[in-house]
Amino acid sequence: MFVKIIAGNFFSSNCYIVASETTRRGMIVDPGVHANYIMGAVAEMGVTVSLIVLTHVHVDHCVSLETVKNSTKAQLAVFDTSNIQESPEIIKMPKGLLFVPFTLPIKPDILLGDGSIIDIDDLQFSVLHTPGHSKDSVCLFRHGTLFSGDTLFRRSIGISPPMLFPGQDVNQLKNSIREKLLPLPDDTIVHPGHGAPTTIGEERRLNRMLSPERSR
């Protein structure tokens, strides 16, 4: 499995290109950096992108979605929010001193659920619904790798400034991490939505946000 990390610009978010070493087909996780960087990396790797997956619908993870989807003709997969009362497709995003709405610009091709399997040739990823940072947050796990979006970071968790992103629930976020992520093997590589990679074992031992005294 190839994993290409494209980090930086716009919102300091991470975009991932994940592809099979055998077939060189794969997916893009969170196209939140400039589309030119993403498409340049796709061309350099010589891969075919068949799927775009959003770990959650916040603008810093999908700012280049429309351009990348049009360029790759890939299907778009997001978590199914039909049973969630608060719609996570609409958030408030600062623009100067103003807050303006952001809406997912493209209708998804695939609606994911907790336990769904993303299957691309010899790559299969389990979808773990991990609400807390947002109602629709998911992580992708398999092949010793976790794409954690804004659920789990290196030595931190996905807490945003109050009222910036509706749907945030810190206690729910911590429960999601403890119930869905910390039981994974210690050597699981964690690729977060922002910042450096880590492992589940490191976060279990060293992430102070998950210590018992901060559980309240």
C-alpha positions, 0 to 999 in steps of 0.5 A: 500500500502506498500512502502519500501525505500532502500537508500544508496550505489553506488550513494546515490540513493533511490530504492523503493519497492511498493506493494499491501497490499491485494495481495502482488504484486508490483513493483520496482522503480529505482533499483539503489542500490546493487541488494542483498539489493533489493532482500533481501528486496523483500524476507523480505516483502514477495512480488512478483515483476511484474514490474520494472519502471525507472523514467529515464535512468541514471546509478544511478537509474538502476545499478542493473537493469539486476540482479534484472530483471533476479531474479524477471522475472518482466517486465521493463517499461521506458518512450517511447523516440521514439519522442525524438531527443536526446536519453536519453539511453546514458549518460556520467558517470565518472569513475575515471577521465574518462567519459564512455558511459552507455547504457540501457542493457535490451530492455524494455517490456513496453513503457510509455507515459505521462498519462499512467496508471501503474496497479498492482491489486489494485494499479494504478499510473499515469505517469507524463512526467516531462522533464528537468533533462533528456528528459525521466524523469517521475514521478509516482502519485497516492494513495497520493504518488509521486515517483519523480525520479530526478525531485523534491527533498526535498528543491531542484530540479534535476540539475546535473553538466553541461555536465554530463547528456545530455538533461538537461534543467533547465527552462524546469525542473522548468516548469515541476514541476510547471505544473505537480507536484505543482498542486497536493494536499499539503499532497502528499508524495514525494519520491525522487530519492535521499534524504529524503521524503517531501510533495508537500505542503512543496516544494511549500512553502519552495523550494527556487529553485522554487521561482519566483526570481529563475525562470530565 
